[in-house]
Amino acid sequence: MLKRSGLKPGWPDIQLLKDGVYHGIEIKTERGIVSQSQREMHKKIKKNGGKVAICRSLNDVENVLYDWTLIRK
């Protein structure tokens, strides 16, 4: 359905923008595999100054947001 609406494959599940910097979080299960289109998109995002992380738990998400100074503990 999202493809039909024009969304390109590979974009992270959670997308944030702060101070002009893109932050993307890819949510995966413990055994979830990052697809080729996701790896390619993550590489493009990083090349253009954005940040991308792959998280496998809520704790991972919290730690990434803290590391990116998007939240405080």
C-alpha positions, 0 to 999 in steps of 0.5 A: 500500500505504501509503495502505491502512494509513492513511498520508496522502499528502505526508509526507516520506520521512525523518522525525526528531524531536529535542527535540520538533521534527519534521524531515522530508526529502523525497528527490527525483531531480535532476528530481523534482517535489514533488507538490501533496500534498507542498507542502501537507503541508510547509506544514502542518509548517512552520506548526506549528513543524517543519522540512522540506527537499527533498534531491536528493543525499546531500550535500544530506541531509548539509548539511541535517542539519548545518544543523539541528544533527542531525549534526556535520561 
